[in-house]
Amino acid sequence: MRKLLSFALSGAGHRVVEAPDGRAALELLKTGSFDLIISDVNMPNMNGIELTRNLRRLPQHARTPVLIVTTESESGAKLAGKQAGATGWIVKPFDANQLVGLVNRVLGSAK
């Protein structure tokens, strides 16, 4: 999934930085500034909800848009993401055009 996201977004002109798991992503996020964060809910070492909760504690990412990718469309799961600080939710399956469109809208509204 990470490679698919990277391929679609890179192909649309976005610069993409990847992390293999939630813990590595948090360490990467501590070292830099990013315009948008996309996280899967199900990741090793730290899930996407925990990652979002932790990154909201970082001053440089208190307002960075976060999109969470998952197969779960249940409202309880979406509420947990929102309570953690997620900006939006991408339910799998989705196509590359939907992803790029959503990313462009979120980045446009974040400016």
C-alpha positions in Angstrom: 0.0 0.0 0.0 2.9 2.4 0.9 4.4 1.9 -2.6 1.1 2.4 -4.3 0.5 5.7 -2.5 4.1 6.8 -3.2 3.8 5.9 -6.9 0.4 7.8 -7.3 1.5 10.9 -5.4 5.0 11.1 -6.9 3.4 10.7 -10.4 1.2 13.7 -9.6 4.2 15.8 -8.7 4.3 15.5 -4.9 7.5 14.8 -3.0 7.0 11.6 -0.9 8.9 10.4 2.1 8.2 6.9 3.3 8.5 5.2 6.7 8.3 1.4 7.2 6.2 1.5 10.4 4.6 3.9 12.9 7.5 4.2 15.2 9.9 5.0 12.3 7.4 7.5 11.0 7.2 9.3 14.3 11.0 9.6 14.5 11.1 10.9 11.0 8.3 13.4 11.8 10.4 14.7 14.8 13.2 15.7 12.4 11.4 17.7 9.8 8.5 19.6 8.5 5.9 18.0 6.2 2.9 19.5 4.4 0.7 16.3 4.8 0.9 13.0 6.5 -0.8 9.8 5.3 -0.9 6.9 7.6 -2.4 3.4 7.4 -4.3 2.4 10.5 -2.7 -1.0 10.6 1.1 -0.7 10.8 3.7 -2.6 12.9 5.2 -1.0 16.0 2.6 1.8 16.3 -0.8 2.0 14.5 -2.0 5.1 12.6 -4.3 6.3 15.4 -1.4 6.2 17.9 0.9 7.8 15.4 -1.6 10.7 14.9 -2.0 11.1 18.6 1.7 11.3 19.2 2.5 13.6 16.3 -0.2 16.1 17.5 2.1 16.6 20.5 4.9 17.8 18.3 4.7 21.6 17.9 5.7 21.4 14.2 2.8 19.0 13.4 0.1 20.3 15.7 -1.8 21.5 12.6 -0.3 19.3 9.8 -3.1 17.6 7.9 -3.3 13.8 8.6 -5.1 11.4 6.3 -5.7 7.9 7.7 -6.0 5.0 5.2 -7.9 1.9 6.3 -10.3 -0.8 5.2 -12.6 0.1 8.2 -15.6 2.3 7.3 -17.2 1.9 10.7 -18.1 5.3 12.4 -16.5 4.2 15.7 -13.1 3.8 13.9 -13.5 7.2 12.2 -14.4 8.8 15.5 -11.2 7.3 17.1 -9.2 8.8 14.2 -10.8 12.2 14.6 -10.3 12.2 18.3 -6.6 11.5 17.8 -6.4 14.5 15.5 -6.9 13.1 12.0 -8.0 15.5 9.3 -9.6 12.9 7.1 -10.1 9.2 6.3 -9.4 7.3 3.1 -11.3 3.9 2.9 -9.7 1.2 0.8 -10.2 0.3 -1.9 -9.7 3.7 -3.7 -8.1 4.6 -7.0 -5.1 6.8 -7.6 -7.3 9.7 -9.0 -9.4 9.8 -5.8 -6.2 9.8 -3.7 -4.5 12.6 -5.7 -7.7 14.6 -5.7 -8.2 14.3 -1.9 -4.5 15.2 -1.3 -4.7 18.2 -3.5 -7.9 19.4 -1.8 -6.5 19.0 1.7 -3.2 20.7 0.7 -5.2 23.5 -1.0 -7.3 24.1 2.1 -4.3 23.9 4.4 -2.7 27.0 2.8 
